[in-house]
Amino acid sequence: LTPYAPECAWQSQDGLGGFITYSTDLFDRDRIGRLVGHFQTLLAGIVANPHARLSELPLLTPAEHQQVTQDWNQTHAPSPDRCFHQLFEAQVEAHPEAIALVSDQGTLTYEALNQQADRLAQTLRQSGVGADSLVGLCVDRSADMVVGILGILKAAGAYVPLDPSYPSDRLRWMLNDTQVGLLLTQSWLVESLPESSATSSV
């Protein structure tokens, strides 16, 4: 792309004219068309506001501006009135025998997954987990991770994700920073975890 070549733009009595030379290996016609549109929009902004700073002048065409501000910015969707685990429970009621999870260990139906999560939630509540409780969850990517998330949410707690592949120093910092009182993990990960004040549960 050589927009600064001496012959690429000129001024005449009819206004400004010019052309753009570009490599078709790097750019397509639509990309160059948008570039020209941005340049025209910038020139129109300069004419309309000659004392404006360059950073204050528009680059997007009206169609692009509408696309960015309206079409791509649909953030007014209402929030669900139920939590994730409650939406999951509704799915359990509707399709208990449907496959909910497929992992290296096999498959779990919605009902089976929900039962495992309920058992974990009961254990967590007996351990003192409730509203405003932070529970560390350090497990590999498996069915245990899903059961752990659901169980913690069902117990009204909040989970702190701890990736077992993180360096020990990073895990230690995260445990100390969040001050989780309980850490859910897997038996084969216990020895690799740093010491902390959290009570480990496998």
Accessible surface in RSA format (square Angstrom, percent):
REM  Atomic radii and reference values for relative SASA: ProtOr
REM  Chains: A
REM  Algorithm: Lee & Richards
REM  Probe-radius: 1.40
REM  Slices: 20
REM RES _ NUM      All-atoms   Total-Side   Main-Chain    Non-polar    All polar
REM                ABS   REL    ABS   REL    ABS   REL    ABS   REL    ABS   REL
RES LEU A   1    76.89  42.8  33.55  24.0  43.34 109.0  33.55  23.6  43.34 116.6
RES THR A   2    69.27  49.3  64.54  65.4   4.73  11.3  64.54  86.7   4.73   7.2
RES PRO A   3    49.52  36.1  38.62  35.2  10.90  39.6  39.24  32.4  10.28  63.9
RES TYR A   4   204.52  95.5 177.79 101.2  26.73  69.6 135.62 101.9  68.90  84.9
RES ALA A   5    27.33  25.1  15.57  24.0  11.76  26.8  21.88  30.8   5.45  14.4
RES PRO A   6   129.98  94.7  97.33  88.7  32.64 118.7 110.34  91.1  19.64 122.1
RES GLU A   7   102.74  59.0  92.18  69.7  10.56  25.1  57.13 110.5  45.61  37.2
RES CYS A   8    13.66  10.3  10.78  12.0   2.88   6.8   1.08   2.7  12.58  13.6
RES ALA A   9    63.17  58.1  48.39  74.7  14.77  33.6  48.44  68.2  14.72  39.0
RES TRP A  10   129.83  52.1 119.91  58.0   9.92  23.3 110.79  59.1  19.04  30.9
RES GLN A  11   150.96  84.4 119.38  87.2  31.58  75.2  24.78  52.8 126.18  95.7
RES SER A  12    58.54  49.5  39.28  52.4  19.26  44.4  41.72  88.8  16.82  23.6
RES GLN A  13   192.23 107.5 149.23 109.1  43.00 102.4  61.17 130.2 131.06  99.4
RES ASP A  14   147.87 103.6 108.03 107.5  39.84  94.2  37.31  87.8 110.56 110.3
RES GLY A  15    32.45  40.0   0.00   N/A  32.45  40.0  31.57  86.6   0.88   2.0
RES LEU A  16   122.22  68.1  85.19  60.9  37.03  93.1  85.98  60.4  36.24  97.5
RES GLY A  17    28.35  35.0   0.00   N/A  28.35  35.0  25.28  69.4   3.07   6.9
RES GLY A  18    43.20  53.3   0.00   N/A  43.20  53.3   8.51  23.4  34.69  77.7
RES PHE A  19    95.30  47.7  82.46  51.1  12.83  33.4  91.86  55.7   3.44   9.8
RES ILE A  20    50.37  28.7  29.65  22.1  20.72  49.9  29.65  21.4  20.72  56.2
RES THR A  21    76.60  54.5  71.85  72.8   4.75  11.3  61.34  82.4  15.26  23.1
RES TYR A  22    58.76  27.4  37.01  21.1  21.74  56.6  25.36  19.1  33.39  41.2
RES SER A  23    43.70  36.9  32.76  43.7  10.94  25.2  30.48  64.9  13.22  18.5
RES THR A  24   111.96  79.6  87.73  88.9  24.23  57.7  59.47  79.9  52.48  79.3
RES ASP A  25   137.27  96.2 101.66 101.2  35.60  84.2  29.33  69.0 107.94 107.6
RES LEU A  26   133.73  74.5 102.74  73.5  31.00  77.9 107.08  75.2  26.65  71.7
RES PHE A  27    53.87  27.0  47.28  29.3   6.59  17.1  52.26  31.7   1.61   4.6
RES ASP A  28    91.49  64.1  81.28  80.9  10.21  24.1  42.55 100.1  48.94  48.8
RES ARG A  29   196.89  82.7 189.58  96.6   7.31  17.4  67.82  92.7 129.06  78.2
RES ASP A  30   103.04  72.2  96.16  95.7   6.89  16.3  20.90  49.2  82.14  81.9
RES ARG A  31   124.96  52.5 124.70  63.6   0.26   0.6  29.31  40.1  95.65  58.0
RES ILE A  32    14.17   8.1  14.17  10.6   0.00   0.0  14.17  10.2   0.00   0.0
RES GLY A  33    42.20  52.0   0.00   N/A  42.20  52.0  32.69  89.7   9.51  21.3
RES ARG A  34   104.79  44.0  98.92  50.4   5.87  14.0  45.10  61.6  59.70  36.2
RES LEU A  35    68.25  38.0  66.13  47.3   2.13   5.4  67.69  47.5   0.57   1.5
RES VAL A  36    55.67  36.6  54.68  49.5   0.99   2.4  55.67  48.4   0.00   0.0
RES GLY A  37    13.25  16.3   0.00   N/A  13.25  16.3  12.46  34.2   0.79   1.8
RES HIS A  38    45.71  25.0  45.71  31.8   0.00   0.0  31.99  33.0  13.72  16.0
RES PHE A  39   112.64  56.4 109.42  67.8   3.22   8.4 112.23  68.0   0.41   1.2
RES GLN A  40   111.14  62.1 105.53  77.1   5.61  13.4  33.53  71.4  77.61  58.9
RES THR A  41    24.41  17.4  18.71  19.0   5.69  13.6  17.19  23.1   7.21  10.9
RES LEU A  42    33.49  18.7  33.49  24.0   0.00   0.0  33.49  23.5   0.00   0.0
RES LEU A  43    54.55  30.4  54.05  38.7   0.50   1.3  54.22  38.1   0.33   0.9
RES ALA A  44    61.39  56.4  50.55  78.0  10.85  24.7  57.24  80.6   4.16  11.0
RES GLY A  45     6.25   7.7   0.00   N/A   6.25   7.7   5.78  15.9   0.47   1.0
RES ILE A  46    70.36  40.0  69.95  52.1   0.41   1.0  70.12  50.5   0.24   0.7
RES VAL A  47   123.43  81.2 102.96  93.2  20.48  49.3 108.83  94.6  14.60  39.6
RES ALA A  48    74.91  68.9  42.05  64.9  32.86  74.7  51.99  73.2  22.92  60.7
RES ASN A  49    78.73  54.3  73.55  71.1   5.18  12.5  12.09  29.1  66.64  64.4
RES PRO A  50    91.93  67.0  65.07  59.3  26.86  97.6  65.50  54.1  26.43 164.2
RES HIS A  51   179.86  98.3 146.91 102.1  32.95  84.3 107.12 110.4  72.75  84.6
RES ALA A  52    35.18  32.3  11.40  17.6  23.77  54.1  18.15  25.6  17.02  45.1
RES ARG A  53   176.23  74.0 168.42  85.9   7.81  18.6  47.67  65.2 128.56  77.9
RES LEU A  54   129.25  72.0 114.87  82.2  14.38  36.2 115.83  81.3  13.42  36.1
RES SER A  55   104.31  88.1  61.92  82.6  42.39  97.7  58.57 124.7  45.75  64.1
RES GLU A  56   115.27  66.2  81.27  61.5  33.99  80.9  41.15  79.6  74.11  60.5
RES LEU A  57    21.18  11.8   7.35   5.3  13.83  34.8   7.45   5.2  13.73  36.9
RES PRO A  58    65.80  48.0  55.48  50.6  10.32  37.5  65.75  54.3   0.05   0.3
RES LEU A  59    96.92  54.0  91.93  65.8   4.99  12.5  91.93  64.6   4.99  13.4
RES LEU A  60    71.04  39.6  63.30  45.3   7.74  19.5  63.30  44.5   7.74  20.8
RES THR A  61    32.12  22.8  32.12  32.6   0.00   0.0  28.10  37.7   4.02   6.1
RES PRO A  62   114.36  83.3 101.82  92.8  12.54  45.6 109.19  90.2   5.17  32.1
RES ALA A  63    76.73  70.6  62.05  95.8  14.68  33.4  68.68  96.7   8.05  21.3
RES GLU A  64    31.53  18.1  30.63  23.2   0.90   2.1  23.40  45.3   8.13   6.6
RES HIS A  65   101.03  55.2 101.03  70.2   0.00   0.0  62.69  64.6  38.34  44.6
RES GLN A  66    92.82  51.9  91.38  66.8   1.44   3.4  14.86  31.6  77.96  59.1
RES GLN A  67    70.19  39.2  69.94  51.1   0.25   0.6   6.63  14.1  63.56  48.2
RES VAL A  68    64.45  42.4  60.57  54.8   3.89   9.4  60.57  52.6   3.89  10.5
RES THR A  69    59.45  42.3  43.84  44.4  15.61  37.2  44.46  59.7  14.99  22.7
RES GLN A  70   101.22  56.6  96.54  70.6   4.68  11.2  30.52  65.0  70.71  53.6
RES ASP A  71    85.12  59.6  65.71  65.4  19.41  45.9  20.39  48.0  64.72  64.6
RES TRP A  72   174.15  69.9 138.71  67.1  35.44  83.2 126.03  67.2  48.12  78.1
RES ASN A  73    80.63  55.6  69.91  67.6  10.71  25.8   7.75  18.6  72.88  70.4
RES GLN A  74   105.71  59.1  82.24  60.1  23.47  55.9  45.55  97.0  60.16  45.6
RES THR A  75   113.08  80.4  81.18  82.3  31.90  76.0  62.35  83.8  50.73  76.7
RES HIS A  76   145.38  79.5 120.56  83.8  24.83  63.5  87.69  90.4  57.69  67.1
RES ALA A  77    75.21  69.2  55.81  86.1  19.40  44.1  58.45  82.3  16.76  44.4
RES PRO A  78   125.57  91.5  99.73  90.9  25.83  93.9 110.06  90.9  15.50  96.4
RES SER A  79   100.13  84.6  73.30  97.8  26.82  61.8  37.77  80.4  62.36  87.4
RES PRO A  80    97.79  71.3  69.96  63.8  27.83 101.2  81.67  67.4  16.12 100.2
RES ASP A  81   140.41  98.4 101.02 100.5  39.39  93.1  51.57 121.4  88.84  88.6
RES ARG A  82   115.62  48.5 106.59  54.3   9.02  21.5  38.94  53.2  76.68  46.5
RES CYS A  83    72.44  54.8  64.27  71.7   8.17  19.2  15.54  39.4  56.90  61.4
RES PHE A  84   123.31  61.7 114.74  71.1   8.57  22.3 116.20  70.5   7.10  20.3
RES HIS A  85    29.25  16.0  29.25  20.3   0.00   0.0  15.47  15.9  13.78  16.0
RES GLN A  86    72.37  40.5  69.38  50.7   2.98   7.1  11.65  24.8  60.71  46.0
RES LEU A  87    72.66  40.5  65.67  47.0   6.99  17.6  66.14  46.5   6.52  17.5
RES PHE A  88    21.75  10.9  15.40   9.5   6.35  16.5  21.20  12.9   0.55   1.6
RES GLU A  89    56.07  32.2  55.62  42.1   0.45   1.1  18.21  35.2  37.86  30.9
RES ALA A  90    34.01  31.3  24.35  37.6   9.66  22.0  28.73  40.5   5.27  14.0
RES GLN A  91    70.67  39.5  69.26  50.6   1.42   3.4  13.37  28.5  57.30  43.5
RES VAL A  92    14.38   9.5  13.98  12.7   0.40   1.0  13.98  12.2   0.40   1.1
RES GLU A  93   148.48  85.2 118.08  89.3  30.40  72.4  46.41  89.8 102.07  83.3
RES ALA A  94    64.62  59.4  33.35  51.5  31.27  71.1  44.05  62.0  20.57  54.5
RES HIS A  95    94.61  51.7  90.21  62.7   4.40  11.3  51.00  52.6  43.62  50.8
RES PRO A  96    48.70  35.5  48.70  44.4   0.00   0.0  48.70  40.2   0.00   0.0
RES GLU A  97   122.99  70.6 107.86  81.6  15.12  36.0  61.77 119.5  61.21  50.0
RES ALA A  98    42.64  39.2  29.86  46.1  12.78  29.1  40.28  56.7   2.36   6.2
RES ILE A  99    94.03  53.5  70.52  52.5  23.51  56.7  70.52  50.8  23.51  63.8
RES ALA A 100    31.51  29.0   1.30   2.0  30.21  68.7   2.97   4.2  28.54  75.6
RES LEU A 101    32.46  18.1  29.12  20.8   3.34   8.4  32.34  22.7   0.12   0.3
RES VAL A 102   110.24  72.5  83.98  76.0  26.26  63.3  83.98  73.0  26.26  71.2
RES SER A 103    31.23  26.4  10.08  13.5  21.15  48.7  19.47  41.5  11.76  16.5
RES ASP A 104   150.22 105.2 108.74 108.2  41.48  98.1  31.99  75.3 118.23 117.9
RES GLN A 105   137.86  77.1  97.14  71.0  40.72  97.0  67.60 143.9  70.26  53.3
RES GLY A 106    35.14  43.3   0.00   N/A  35.14  43.3  33.14  90.9   2.00   4.5
RES THR A 107    79.23  56.3  54.91  55.7  24.32  58.0  30.05  40.4  49.18  74.3
RES LEU A 108    34.23  19.1  32.19  23.0   2.04   5.1  34.15  24.0   0.09   0.2
RES THR A 109    32.35  23.0  31.66  32.1   0.69   1.6  26.74  35.9   5.61   8.5
RES TYR A 110    42.75  20.0  42.75  24.3   0.00   0.0   9.17   6.9  33.58  41.4
RES GLU A 111    67.90  39.0  67.85  51.3   0.05   0.1  12.77  24.7  55.13  45.0
RES ALA A 112    31.39  28.9  28.87  44.5   2.52   5.7  30.29  42.7   1.10   2.9
RES LEU A 113     4.74   2.6   4.74   3.4   0.00   0.0   4.74   3.3   0.00   0.0
RES ASN A 114    22.94  15.8  22.94  22.2   0.00   0.0   0.05   0.1  22.90  22.1
RES GLN A 115    88.15  49.3  85.74  62.7   2.42   5.8  25.12  53.5  63.03  47.8
RES GLN A 116    61.12  34.2  57.52  42.0   3.61   8.6  10.03  21.3  51.10  38.8
RES ALA A 117     0.00   0.0   0.00   0.0   0.00   0.0   0.00   0.0   0.00   0.0
RES ASP A 118    61.24  42.9  58.34  58.1   2.91   6.9  25.16  59.2  36.08  36.0
RES ARG A 119   142.94  60.0 138.83  70.8   4.11   9.8  71.13  97.2  71.81  43.5
RES LEU A 120    36.79  20.5  32.13  23.0   4.65  11.7  36.13  25.4   0.66   1.8
RES ALA A 121     0.99   0.9   0.99   1.5   0.00   0.0   0.99   1.4   0.00   0.0
RES GLN A 122    99.30  55.5  99.24  72.5   0.06   0.1  20.62  43.9  78.68  59.7
RES THR A 123    68.48  48.7  68.18  69.1   0.29   0.7  42.27  56.8  26.20  39.6
RES LEU A 124     2.17   1.2   2.17   1.6   0.00   0.0   2.17   1.5   0.00   0.0
RES ARG A 125   123.31  51.8 107.19  54.6  16.12  38.4  50.17  68.6  73.14  44.3
RES GLN A 126   139.58  78.1  98.90  72.3  40.68  96.9  47.84 101.8  91.74  69.6
RES SER A 127    70.23  59.3  31.24  41.7  38.99  89.8  19.23  41.0  51.00  71.4
RES GLY A 128    62.13  76.6   0.00   N/A  62.13  76.6  36.33  99.7  25.80  57.8
RES VAL A 129    14.04   9.2   6.46   5.8   7.58  18.3   7.14   6.2   6.91  18.7
RES GLY A 130    21.86  27.0   0.00   N/A  21.86  27.0  21.82  59.9   0.04   0.1
RES ALA A 131    81.40  74.8  57.62  88.9  23.78  54.1  58.50  82.4  22.91  60.7
RES ASP A 132   144.13 101.0 106.27 105.8  37.86  89.5  39.19  92.2 104.94 104.7
RES SER A 133    29.55  25.0  21.45  28.6   8.10  18.7  15.71  33.5  13.84  19.4
RES LEU A 134    73.02  40.7  63.07  45.1   9.96  25.0  63.07  44.3   9.96  26.8
RES VAL A 135     0.00   0.0   0.00   0.0   0.00   0.0   0.00   0.0   0.00   0.0
RES GLY A 136     0.00   0.0   0.00   N/A   0.00   0.0   0.00   0.0   0.00   0.0
RES LEU A 137     9.11   5.1   6.04   4.3   3.07   7.7   6.04   4.2   3.07   8.3
RES CYS A 138     0.30   0.2   0.30   0.3   0.00   0.0   0.19   0.5   0.11   0.1
RES VAL A 139     8.30   5.5   5.97   5.4   2.34   5.6   5.97   5.2   2.34   6.3
RES ASP A 140    51.59  36.1  48.74  48.5   2.85   6.7  29.73  70.0  21.86  21.8
RES ARG A 141   206.50  86.7 175.27  89.3  31.22  74.3  70.22  96.0 136.27  82.6
RES SER A 142    23.44  19.8   9.13  12.2  14.31  33.0  17.31  36.9   6.13   8.6
RES ALA A 143    14.13  13.0  14.04  21.7   0.10   0.2  14.04  19.8   0.10   0.3
RES ASP A 144    66.33  46.5  60.92  60.6   5.41  12.8  11.98  28.2  54.35  54.2
RES MET A 145    53.18  27.5  53.18  35.2   0.00   0.0  26.20  22.3  26.98  35.7
RES VAL A 146    48.79  32.1  48.46  43.9   0.34   0.8  48.79  42.4   0.00   0.0
RES VAL A 147    16.16  10.6  16.16  14.6   0.00   0.0  16.16  14.0   0.00   0.0
RES GLY A 148     2.56   3.2   0.00   N/A   2.56   3.2   2.43   6.7   0.13   0.3
RES ILE A 149    36.60  20.8  36.60  27.3   0.00   0.0  36.60  26.4   0.00   0.0
RES LEU A 150     2.28   1.3   2.28   1.6   0.00   0.0   2.28   1.6   0.00   0.0
RES GLY A 151     0.00   0.0   0.00   N/A   0.00   0.0   0.00   0.0   0.00   0.0
RES ILE A 152     0.00   0.0   0.00   0.0   0.00   0.0   0.00   0.0   0.00   0.0
RES LEU A 153    40.64  22.6  37.64  26.9   2.99   7.5  38.03  26.7   2.61   7.0
RES LYS A 154    26.06  12.7   7.76   4.8  18.29  43.6   6.75   6.1  19.31  20.6
RES ALA A 155     2.14   2.0   0.00   0.0   2.14   4.9   0.57   0.8   1.57   4.1
RES ALA A 156    59.62  54.8  39.63  61.2  19.99  45.5  49.71  70.0   9.91  26.2
RES GLY A 157     8.72  10.7   0.00   N/A   8.72  10.7   1.08   3.0   7.64  17.1
RES ALA A 158    44.64  41.0  42.94  66.3   1.70   3.9  44.39  62.5   0.25   0.7
RES TYR A 159    79.05  36.9  62.79  35.7  16.26  42.3  24.46  18.4  54.59  67.3
RES VAL A 160    17.39  11.4  16.50  14.9   0.88   2.1  17.39  15.1   0.00   0.0
RES PRO A 161    86.13  62.8  81.33  74.1   4.80  17.4  82.22  67.9   3.91  24.3
RES LEU A 162     5.74   3.2   1.83   1.3   3.91   9.8   2.32   1.6   3.43   9.2
RES ASP A 163    50.27  35.2  42.81  42.6   7.46  17.6  15.87  37.3  34.40  34.3
RES PRO A 164    40.41  29.5  18.51  16.9  21.90  79.6  19.28  15.9  21.14 131.4
RES SER A 165    94.01  79.4  57.62  76.9  36.40  83.8  54.04 115.1  39.97  56.0
RES TYR A 166    77.82  36.3  69.40  39.5   8.42  21.9  31.69  23.8  46.12  56.9
RES PRO A 167    89.39  65.1  77.55  70.7  11.83  43.0  89.35  73.8   0.03   0.2
RES SER A 168    50.02  42.3  40.49  54.0   9.52  21.9  35.14  74.8  14.88  20.8
RES ASP A 169   105.06  73.6  98.41  97.9   6.66  15.7  33.98  80.0  71.08  70.9
RES ARG A 170   116.41  48.9 109.20  55.7   7.21  17.2  31.61  43.2  84.80  51.4
RES LEU A 171     4.73   2.6   4.73   3.4   0.00   0.0   4.73   3.3   0.00   0.0
RES ARG A 172    91.27  38.3  91.27  46.5   0.00   0.0  36.49  49.9  54.78  33.2
RES TRP A 173   157.11  63.1 152.92  74.0   4.20   9.9 128.83  68.7  28.29  45.9
RES MET A 174    29.35  15.2  28.76  19.0   0.60   1.4  29.35  25.0   0.00   0.0
RES LEU A 175     6.82   3.8   2.14   1.5   4.68  11.8   2.22   1.6   4.61  12.4
RES ASN A 176    73.85  50.9  66.74  64.5   7.12  17.1  23.30  56.1  50.56  48.9
RES ASP A 177    90.83  63.6  61.44  61.1  29.39  69.5   9.76  23.0  81.07  80.8
RES THR A 178    38.95  27.7  26.10  26.5  12.85  30.6  31.24  42.0   7.71  11.7
RES GLN A 179   119.90  67.0  99.46  72.7  20.44  48.7  47.43 101.0  72.47  55.0
RES VAL A 180     3.95   2.6   0.31   0.3   3.64   8.8   0.38   0.3   3.57   9.7
RES GLY A 181    52.30  64.5   0.00   N/A  52.30  64.5  39.00 107.0  13.31  29.8
RES LEU A 182    20.35  11.3  20.01  14.3   0.33   0.8  20.01  14.1   0.33   0.9
RES LEU A 183     4.06   2.3   4.06   2.9   0.00   0.0   4.06   2.9   0.00   0.0
RES LEU A 184    13.91   7.7  13.91  10.0   0.00   0.0  13.91   9.8   0.00   0.0
RES THR A 185     8.79   6.3   0.09   0.1   8.71  20.7   0.09   0.1   8.71  13.2
RES GLN A 186    10.20   5.7   6.91   5.0   3.30   7.8   9.48  20.2   0.72   0.5
RES SER A 187    75.42  63.7  58.65  78.3  16.78  38.6  38.23  81.4  37.20  52.1
RES TRP A 188   163.55  65.6 129.56  62.7  33.99  79.8 133.88  71.4  29.67  48.1
RES LEU A 189    24.33  13.6  24.33  17.4   0.00   0.0  24.33  17.1   0.00   0.0
RES VAL A 190    62.66  41.2  56.05  50.7   6.61  15.9  56.05  48.7   6.61  17.9
RES GLU A 191   173.87  99.8 140.10 106.0  33.77  80.4  60.48 117.0 113.38  92.6
RES SER A 192    76.21  64.4  49.96  66.7  26.25  60.5  55.11 117.4  21.10  29.6
RES LEU A 193    26.78  14.9  10.40   7.4  16.38  41.2  10.55   7.4  16.23  43.7
RES PRO A 194    14.00  10.2   0.00   0.0  14.00  50.9   6.76   5.6   7.24  45.0
RES GLU A 195   161.38  92.7 145.31 109.9  16.07  38.3  66.51 128.6  94.87  77.5
RES SER A 196    42.63  36.0   5.76   7.7  36.87  84.9  12.73  27.1  29.90  41.9
RES SER A 197    99.07  83.7  59.60  79.5  39.47  90.9  57.89 123.3  41.19  57.7
RES ALA A 198    13.85  12.7   0.87   1.3  12.97  29.5   0.87   1.2  12.97  34.4
RES THR A 199    87.56  62.3  81.39  82.5   6.17  14.7  56.13  75.4  31.43  47.5
RES SER A 200    61.72  52.2  35.43  47.3  26.29  60.6  18.04  38.4  43.68  61.2
RES SER A 201    36.38  30.7  30.63  40.9   5.75  13.2  13.84  29.5  22.53  31.6
RES VAL A 202   115.46  76.0  56.21  50.9  59.25 142.8  80.57  70.0  34.89  94.6
END  Absolute sums over single chains surface
CHAIN  1 A    14047.3      11263.8       2783.5       7915.9       6131.4
END  Absolute sums over all chains
TOTAL         14047.3      11263.8       2783.5       7915.9       6131.4
